[in-house]
Amino acid sequence: MHRRTARALSVVAGLLAAATTLVPVAQAAPVPLPTPWTNQVSPSNALPEYPRPQLVRSEWLNLNGTWGFTGAPNLNSPPIGRPLSENVLVPYPIESMLSGIKRHEDNMFYRRTFTVPSTWDGRRVKLNFGAVTWETRVWVNGTSIGSHTGGFDAFSFDITPALKAGENEIVVGVASPVDGSRYPVGKQRKTPSGIFYTASSGIWQTVWLEPVRAENITRLDTTPDVPGGALDLVVQGTAGQQATAEVLSGGQVVGTATGAVGAHLRVPVPNARLWSPDDPFLYDLRVRLPGGDVVTGYFGMRSLGKAMVGGVMRPLLNGKFVFQIGTLDQGYWPDGIYTAPTDEALRFDLERQKALGFNMVRKHIKVEPARWFYHADKLGLMVWQDMPALDSVDEVPNGHVNYESELRRMIDQHKSITSIVQWVPFNEGWGEYDAGRIVDLVRSIDDTRLINHNSGSNCCVSDPDPGNGDVIDDHAYQVSTGTRQPDAKRVAVLGEYGGLGRTVTGHEWEPGKGFAYGALYPDETSLTNRYVEITKQVGRMVHGRGLSASVYTEPYDVENEVNGFYTYDRRVLKMTEARVREINQKVLAIAKGTEVGRGEPISLRVTTAGYTDRYLRHQDDFVRTDVLGEGSSDLAKKDATFWVRQGLADASCLSFESRNYPGQFLRHTSSRIRKDANDGSALFAGDATFCAREGAGGTALESFNQRGAYIRHYAETVYLARSGGANPWDTPTSFAEDTTWAASVPLWRSGADLPLDQTRSFKVTTPGFTDRFLRHRDGLARTDVVNASSPALLKADATFVVRRGLADPSCYSLEARNYPGQFLRHADFRVRLGANDNTDLFRKDATFCAQPGAGGVRLASVNELGTNMRHYAEEVFVAASGGGHPFDNPVSYDQDVTWAVSAAWAP
């Protein structure tokens, strides 16, 4: 907790005890799916924390608690001076269990009384609202104070003229029609279903009073200038005043500046300690006006941007590419819907995501209370902030004015948040319009962050890409479809993937109605296995496709959507934490360059500007770089593909085995890099072992036995080089770039060879079943006993022509010998025979990459990640070891997915 916030709370306790007059206590409705914090909520402690950490005042009066409540036909007749028939617990939305109302009203009134502390005499009194959905009207002692529209921004009224001695009355009228398509609602619906959830109407963030001087501060706009060693500060407030600002670290003032309210102040921050996910350090800020108004806040020093790194456009944090691995955080609660039951619960959501190894959160078409952002800042979680959508599908012309007004306010009120690194105006085209103009609008308000014009612009109802944003954002839930690659101006991200589901009995919103974005997994192991598998693919795409960020759907179940790491009530973690964290950290290490996909084939691409179409390959035993692409020969692609093995001399390092010369490794000798057979000597092991280090946008490979020397390309030849050494290839010019390699997906994806355009049969290798062969029958793949005396039809059915992969020429497709033009493909995991309809889906379903198996060949699916063609109870599936189906049983998995390639039964 920010220490000034803590000090303010001690003041609050006394004020509440002395000054607050409450109407009778509201009783929250029973919560069928309580969180660990539900029972901690009561009228006396409903979100007692100071709600605005970036603009803290030491005196305030929390108005959360029990208010009178009633529904109404409209807001034209406020219930001035009379008790209301029901009670509501503020600030929980009226549809929530915690509110005590648990129903929707299009129009409603709230009422309560309060007494202004005598210590506030002589000052102005402000009534503050964190957020109210959607139109708000306020009366104090029968006097109309003002109105506000907008469901996600904070607002205030000066109520001083309406106050009187003793007891005062507040009446708040709210209109929240929700489904009228006139204003941003995000995923709220009156009738929730599927991916749309219960509405959150009325007051849903803290309400409070505070005394201010006649000349006062209303907002602190902070922009860190890391290169300049200063904080750019604009103090918003009463015009004509001189503001004095102090930056503090550990209670000590490190920089001061004075200037006019509304003007740009430069506050020195010498030797700044930079904010990052690894070190989320925050400075304190104190600002005062001559009349006595004093506020405190905080900020982090960090820089944002984008640049070519290793030949790829990347987002930058503090001048470096940091892969952003995050979650699609929707911010719903079974007890409070939009409003977390307690501040501890709000913080828990972010703490658990950080503990799982994430460094970013995409706040999905909702805007959270200020304290949520404070926790993200303190924990070191980068944030993508979505704008809540107008409508789920169609453009809503009558909502444009409201949308743009609320978009402006969202950015203005949050542009000082350290953790926010990206603005996302639209999602999957929902309500999208004038996207290019909206990008320009956002940039005119805040040009310090990247702008993602439409997350999922490859999806759904998205309009054509205007091209003027900073981000190319695809949604690909099973990640088998390659996302678009970055271009010269925009970074590429995977804005949503995953959506893996599992229901947990006793922790369901509506038992039996849970769904996910695909099949549900039966247990922790199978669900975790799948998460690890698809996130491995994310790691492959970092350098293979220039991917800079990924967003997993999602951290917590939401109502009947059961694809969270945690159940909706936050009580059950549905995956294995250590394994999730391990694969997430591996992705970050791959992006940083300190890890390469072990046990997998890779290709090493040059990252030096102007040469990024070149790859490391061996030719006549020596290693060089060549331009390689789709038109290159099979041999060249195989020469440029290597298996990443545990280091021969050190298991923490790496050795690179030739894909097409098994047992031969890259090694250095007389400063040259070459391919040689492992002779088993300690010298060879040392020469063939390299340690992955952080490079200039990729991986630098340092020699194990000649530390300080790295694999470098120089004039097409590849050497072991030392910067500033005696040889020409040791020149320091572009040394960092030349020694940095992008470990990308292999140019030749099959690790084993099959004979192209020849007929073959595929025999089962599982002990006890080795007389069985892969065959098709009645359109389905299965295994049957085949021998010399078998019928001709059976032999023909068990014979296939090996073709180049329909979706990838480095893999294979199996054409039926007796049904030309029909291929083995999988659909719903079952392998079957189908006529090639030349669709992208068919080509991928019918393509398998051959890999070494347990004494034969595995046939790995290219688009059902982590699966291999497997026989199971005579039928044939694409199966994953330890997956969610019976045919994913890990028992005898390695043998069942291994096939012996044999002579064709029907040549």
NORNOR-V106760 format. One line per field, one symbol per residue. psi: psi as a letter, one per 20 degrees, with the letter a starting at -180 (. if undefined). A space follows every 50 residues. Layout:
# NORNOR-V106760
psi = ???
This chain:
# NORNOR-V106760
psi = pphhgghhhhgggggghhipoqrqpqoqqpohmqriigiiprhikomiqp imiinpqhpropjqbpqqqqrqhajimqmpjqqrhrqqoplpqhiqghhi glrqphqqqqprrrppqhiipirqppoppgqpogppqpppkippharqqp ijqqrqqojghiqrqbpqpppppppmifjikirpicjpqhnqqcjqrprn qbpjrqpqqqqqrhorphqoopopnghilrpppoopbpqjqpqppppqpk ippiqqqprqpirpqoopnqlpoqprhhmmppqqpppqqhiippqqbrrq oqqqaqrpokjppqqqokjqpopooaqnoilqqhhjdioqhrhggghggh ghghhijqjqpooolqprqhhghghgghhloqppoqppqgqhfqqnhiig ggghghgghgggijijpghpippnhqpkjojqqlhghhghgghhhojirq pnhopkijqdkqrqphijaipooqpnhjjhpprqrraiiqqpqnhprdkp qpqopikqgnpijqralaqqqhrgghggggggghhghghhighhjkpiqq oporhqqodjolkrhqrhjkhpoiroghhggghghgghhghhijqqnqjq qrqoqqippijjjqqpqqplhqqaqqpqbhjqqggghhhjpqporpphio hiaqqopphjmpipqprqpliqprpqpojjqhgggghjpqppqpamkbpp opphjmqiqqpppoliqproqppjaiqhijpipkggghjpponrqqhohp iqqqopkqpqqoqqippijjjqqprqpkiqqaqqppahjqqhgggghjpq porqphioijaqqopphjmpipqprqpkipprpqpojkqhgggghjpppp qpamkbpqnpqijnpjqqpqpolhrprpqqokajrhijpipkgghhjppp orqphn.
